[in-house]
Structures are given as structure tokens and as C-alpha cells.
Amino acid sequence: MKFALLLLTVLAPVLPLSAQTPGGTQEIVVVTATSPMILAEQKEVLAASSALIAASVDLRADGTARTTHHIGTFTTRIELTGLAISEIVKTPVTRADAEKGIVRRYVARLACRSHRIWDGPMASWSEWRREGYGFFPSSVVVEEVGGALRARATRICDFSPGIDSTMAAAR
């Protein structure tokens, strides 16, 4: 009896709700686990994610990335160090997603070692701050629809690559 209870406790989170409720008449898709990826999938997701990010930041030879954050008419110039895709996770596709044509989905998590912002009135860069710039996306979602991979990230359209040419020599 104890073994059966322990087994049910371990399996309950991965069983569909219809298998956990009396009668089991309601069909609910529960997304609880990730699937393993093959190397080819990882390369595809890395390429799609990198292309999306590269369209919003200027990757420099010294390892920094420069971007300008636009909020309405206000802009903030930012430098990032250590910007990287730290993890790629394959996530399940629900029945509702499949009805929208989504065949597979991945989440590429982004990491950044530090960032600094341009202080216009002081005409200098701020001190380096640990971790990434708070408004910069922390992940990229890559989905296959109609045989093609599409990458998207929250607020990525608020960023444009590089900074003003008048600041090009600023370090």
C-alpha cells in the first residue's frame, strides 16, 4: 500500500488530469516535461535565436554588444558583456498549439554577465552592473510552423543595434 501511494505521488504530476479525477471524462493536456534534443535541433534553434538577437544588437570584436533601447521618444544606449544563449529547452506542444500549426517549440534562455548605460548629461558610461539590462529579453521562443522556424522574444522590437555614431569612439 505504501509503495502504491508513493508511486502515485511521484507519477501524479505527469499524469493527465483526466487520469487523476474520478470518472476521467474531461480531457486536459498537461504540459509537464521536456523532451531530449538531437544536436541538429540545437543548431537550428541556436541559429534562429542568434539571428533574432543579432538584429537588435551590434556584436563587437571585443566581446561586447551594443544596443539602443527605445521607449516612446526616450532612448537608452546600452553595452552588454557576456551576452550568450545559456540553455536551450525543448518544450511540449499542446493540442491548441498544434491547431495553430505549431509542430515543435523551444525556449533559448539568454544570459548576460554585466551591462552599463550611457549617461548623456555626464557624457560617460555608468559603472558596470552585474547581470543583464532588465528590459532586455531573458529568453527567445523558437517555434516550427509550416516547416520553418520562427523566433520571437518579448520586447525585442524595442531594441536597435548599435548606438549613435557620435559615440562610436566612446569606451
C-alpha positions in Angstrom: 0.0 0.0 0.0 2.8 2.4 0.9 4.5 1.6 -2.4 1.3 2.3 -4.4 0.8 5.6 -2.6 4.5 6.6 -3.2 4.2 5.7 -6.8 1.0 7.7 -7.2 2.7 10.7 -5.5 5.6 10.5 -8.0 3.5 10.0 -11.1 0.7 12.4 -10.3 2.4 15.4 -11.7 3.0 13.7 -15.1 -0.4 12.1 -15.4 -3.1 14.0 -17.3 -5.7 15.4 -15.0 -8.4 13.1 -16.6 -6.4 10.1 -15.2 -6.3 11.7 -11.7 -10.0 12.6 -11.4 -12.9 10.2 -10.7 -14.7 9.4 -13.9 -11.9 10.7 -16.1 -14.3 12.3 -18.5 -12.6 15.6 -19.0 -9.7 15.7 -21.5 -7.0 18.1 -20.4 -3.5 18.3 -21.9 -0.9 18.9 -19.2 2.5 20.2 -20.2 4.9 19.0 -17.5 8.1 17.6 -19.1 10.7 18.4 -21.7 11.9 16.2 -24.4 15.5 15.4 -25.3 17.0 17.2 -28.3 19.3 16.0 -31.0 22.3 18.1 -32.0 20.8 19.2 -35.3 17.8 20.6 -33.4 20.1 22.6 -31.0 22.0 24.0 -34.0 18.7 25.1 -35.7 17.4 26.8 -32.6 20.8 28.4 -31.9 20.8 29.8 -35.4 17.3 31.2 -35.2 17.8 32.7 -31.8 21.1 34.2 -32.7 19.7 35.8 -35.8 16.9 37.4 -33.8 19.3 38.8 -31.2 21.8 39.9 -33.8 19.1 42.0 -35.5 18.8 44.0 -32.2 22.4 44.3 -31.0 25.7 45.2 -32.5 28.1 42.4 -31.6 31.6 43.8 -31.4 35.0 42.1 -31.8 36.0 42.9 -28.2 33.1 40.7 -26.9 30.7 43.5 -26.0 27.3 44.0 -27.6 25.8 47.5 -28.1 22.2 48.3 -28.4 19.8 51.2 -28.0 16.6 50.7 -26.1 13.6 52.8 -27.3 10.7 53.6 -25.1 8.5 56.1 -26.9 10.7 59.1 -27.6 13.2 58.2 -24.8 16.3 56.2 -25.7 18.9 54.4 -23.6 22.2 53.3 -25.0 23.5 50.1 -23.5 26.6 47.9 -23.6 26.4 44.3 -22.6 29.2 41.8 -21.8 28.9 38.0 -21.9 25.6 38.0 -23.8 25.0 34.3 -24.6 22.4 31.7 -25.0 22.9 29.7 -21.8 20.4 26.9 -22.3 18.0 25.5 -24.9 15.0 23.6 -23.7 12.6 21.7 -26.0 9.1 22.1 -24.7 5.9 20.1 -25.5 3.3 21.4 -27.9 -0.2 21.4 -26.7 -3.2 20.4 -28.8 -4.2 24.1 -29.0 -0.7 24.9 -30.3 -0.9 22.1 -32.9 -4.2 23.5 -34.1 -2.3 26.8 -34.8 0.2 24.9 -36.9 3.0 24.7 -34.3 4.9 21.5 -34.7 7.7 22.0 -32.2 8.7 24.6 -29.7 12.0 25.5 -27.9 13.0 28.1 -25.3 16.5 29.6 -25.6 17.4 31.2 -22.3 19.7 34.2 -22.5 22.4 35.2 -20.0 24.5 38.3 -19.7 27.5 38.9 -17.4 27.1 42.7 -17.0 25.8 45.8 -18.6 26.3 49.6 -18.5 24.3 52.5 -19.8 25.3 55.8 -21.4 24.8 58.8 -19.1 24.1 61.5 -21.6 24.4 64.5 -19.2 27.7 63.2 -17.9 28.9 62.2 -21.4 30.2 58.9 -20.0 29.3 55.3 -19.4 27.9 54.2 -16.0 29.8 51.6 -13.9 29.3 48.0 -15.0 26.3 46.4 -13.3 26.1 42.7 -12.7 23.8 40.7 -14.9 21.8 41.9 -17.9 19.8 45.0 -18.6 16.4 44.4 -17.1 14.3 45.3 -20.1 16.3 43.1 -22.5 14.7 39.8 -23.2 15.7 36.9 -21.0 14.6 34.2 -23.5 13.8 33.5 -27.1 10.9 31.3 -28.1 11.6 29.3 -31.3 8.6 27.5 -33.0 8.3 25.5 -36.1 5.3 26.5 -38.2 4.8 25.3 -41.8 8.2 23.8 -42.0 10.0 27.0 -40.9 11.4 28.1 -37.6 10.2 31.4 -36.2 12.0 33.1 -33.3 10.3 35.7 -31.1 11.2 37.4 -27.8 9.3 39.8 -25.6 10.2 43.5 -26.1 12.9 42.7 -28.7 11.4 45.2 -31.1 12.3 47.9 -28.6 16.0 47.5 -29.2 18.0 48.5 -32.2 21.6 47.5 -33.0 24.4 49.9 -32.1 24.5 53.4 -30.7 24.9 56.9 -32.1 27.8 57.3 -34.5 28.9 60.3 -32.4 29.6 57.8 -29.5 31.4 55.3 -31.7 34.8 56.1 -30.1 33.5 56.1 -26.5 34.6 53.3 -24.4 
